[in-house]
Amino acid sequence: MTRDDDLIRTLMLVLEQANSYINDSVVVEGYTRDQVAYHLGLIVRAGYAEGPQPRYSSSGSDPTIPLAVVVNRLSPAGHDFIAALRDDTVWAKVKERLAKVGGTASLDIIGQVGASITKQMLGLT
């Protein structure tokens, strides 16, 4: 499955507002349960959220889709990531810059681009 940075941002915003754990049954309009599970798994594995490591199956369905994902809370790195990308204007500018280099980059780079744009908007660069 291809990583969808819009879905990662949306899930991170959901996690930021959650007052309890969330799991792969969280509904995100326009996305399937498998897409949500896959991306929650990426968020946990990248260290942007805390929770048990996602469980995968090697038989039956797609082995890249977690059978279950539970996310307890954002990590400090996750809070920094979403702080840099929360604003819709900043997010649009990040996506515009990414489009110039093929449309995607690592999550770390995406967060850094968001932080850089925010600094520019604040007159800090």
N, C-alpha and C positions, 0 to 999 in steps of 0.2 A: 504494500500500500504506500502511496506517496504521502509524504508529510504535508499537512495543510496548516500553514502558519496562522491563517485566520481562525481556524478551529482551536489551535493551541492558545492564541490570545483570548478567545472567548472562554475557554475552559479555565484559564488562569484568572480571568475576571470573576467567574463563578466561584472559584476556590477562594478568592480574596473576600468575597461577601458571605461565604458559607459560615454558619455557626455550628456546624457539625461536619462529620466526614461526608464525602460524596463518593459514589461508585460509578461503575460503567452503565448504570441504568438512568443516569441523569439525561434529561431530554434536551437536545440542542437542535432547534428547528433547522431542517435542511440536511441533517446528518443522521446516519444510521447508528445503531448501538455498536456495531463493529468499529466504525470510524471513531466514535467517542472512546471506546475501550482502548483502541490502538494508541490514540493520542494521549489519553490519561497515562497509559503505560510509558510513553515517551517522556512525559513530564516528570514522572517519578524516577525513571531511570536516568534522566539528565540531572537530577538533584534539585529540581525546582519545586518539588513538593515532597512531603514526608508521608510514608505509608509502607505497608509490606510490599515486597517485590511482587509484581504482577505474576500470576500463574498462567502458564501456557500449556497447550496440549500438543503432542506430536502425532496424534492420530485424528482421523475424522475431518473436522473443519480446518480452515486456514491456520496453520501453526504460528503465523505471525500475529494473530489476534489473541489477546489475553482472554482466558476463560473468565477471569475475575480481576478487577482492579478496585482497590479501596484507597482513597487519598484522605489523609487525616487533616492536613493543613499545608499551606505554603511554607517553604523553607525560607531562610533569610535571602538566599539567592533568588528565589521565586518572587519575593516581595520586591527586590530590586529590579528584576526583569519587568514585572508588570507596572511598576512605578514609572519606568522609562517608556512604556508603550500604552498606558491607559488612555491618554488623550487621543481622540479620533483624528485630529489634525496631524499629530505626530505620527500616528500609525499610517496614515495615507502617505506622508512624506517618506517614511521608511520603505513602504512598498514601492513607491516611485523610484527611490534610489536602488532598491534591489532589482527592479525590472531592468535597470541599465547593465546589470552584471549577471543576467540569466534568471532572475526572479526569486532566488533563494540563497540563503547562507546558513551557517551554523546558528543555533539559537543564541550562543554567546555573542556572535557578531551582530545579530539582529538587535539584541539588547543594547549593545554598544552604539549602534547607529541611532537608536531611539534616544539614548542618553546624550549623544552628540547633538542631535537636532534640538533637544530640550535646552541644552546649554546655549545653542545659537539663539533660540527664541528668548532666552533670558538675558541675552547680551553678554554671556560669559566667555565668548570666544571671539 
